[in-house]
């Protein structure tokens, strides 16, 4: 095996896959051809290559061992995903073509989510969610069942007891230790969450938490009462002005392309595509109105700036692979500006009192998400435990409904799952970001976003790509390890202080 050629071809493979994802999920291409790309590069993902790279990893030390570990994860993930390459295309295309009935008119499934989060009438909102759930059950779940069942069997074929064990090995993470930390978060925030979210729902929607549904959260997160501060026309100017304040001129980043056009089949979920790091980066958002747009812009902007600032001199493994909790952490770092009272006053012209109220609301939403991901990790450990998938729809509904104290539709039990335990990247990123925030507050103060030295600090961090794991970055900032206490304390303090 020519390892130098392997790296070069792996980068070419990722370029084509990411470009295909960008064109399809940005709504510019109805079909998607991941299968064809896997066919073109199938030689990358063989058992022989897995064994070869594993041997390098086992025999290497330090730098070479880390690069081999990153490459082994890439090769192994590609190997099992190649077995479901046709299903990947089918899942995306079925979703792009699907339509549901809303008030007597056929609406694209993806666009229906935007309509749902903007629907103030609970009866109509529930009906949209019910129609979406029905479409998922009728049109998506059979394919998703085959997809996940195949991946589970391939994990066993590789010598692991189940899919969970495979990815715990590849990511070098103890998922059950992380779950225990999130159980601590659930326990320590239970009373706070129940009290404050109950008040929020009663005040804003006139309903009790126990009578609420996932779609009610989607609407309340939309936060229409703050729309006057989050106008679509101001989205890009405020984003660029905020960066400029800290000495970052995104107009000079010719490698970062902003895609904010509204297209009917564009994914409602904002995303960043990185076909070639750092030369070609796409920041994609489907403006739906309101604070969600701004939060998504800052989050995906964090990804884009991270990869767009990565040194082109780094090895392939450090530019394109590595610990994704790092890039998620940098994305949360930028998104955190929406929870900074002074930033809201300076850039969105909120009054100090209203900014304080919005930060309280925003931290309640963050707590909801942290609790949701605690539930997602618990559920995914059950979904991927090697036992049959049948019957796990009720487990999904029970676990997720329990952590957020609102009803989840069980039909989502196979769709509300990110491959490769990506949920752990978000969880570790929240912890990472809470410690990074603490460091930046100490070094640059609460208004760090006004400091050019803070911008230089971030650009230096971004330049290393994902050479270092989240834990390694924190160790360089004098933290002993990823410590969930920072995340828990931050959430509790921000909510109680209001």
Secondary structure, DSSP 4 states (H G I P E B T S, - for coil): --HHHHHHHHHHHHHHHHHHHHHHHTTS-S---HHHHHHHTGGGS-HHHHHHHHHHHHH--HHHHHHHHHHHHHHHHHHHHHTTHHHHHHHHHHHHH-EEEETTEEEEHHHHHHHHHT---HHHHHHHHHHHHHHIIIIIHHHHHHHHHHHHHHHHHTT-SSHHHHHHHHHT--HHHHHHHHHHHHHHHHHHHHHHHHHHHHHHTS--GGG-BHHHHHHHHH-GGGGGGS-GGGHHHHHHHHHHHTT--GGG-TTEEEE----TTS-SS-EEEEEETTTEEEEE----SSHHHHHHHHHHHHHHHHHHHS-TTS-HHHHHSS-HHHHHHHHHHHHGGGG-HHHHHHHH---HHHHHHHHHHHHHHHHHHHHHHHHHHHHHHHHTSSS-STTHHHHHHHHHHHHHTSBPPGGGGTTS--GGGTHHHHHHHHHHHHHHHHHHHHHH-TTGGG-HHHHHHHHHHHHTTTSS-HHHHHHHTT--S--HHHHHHHHHHHHHH-
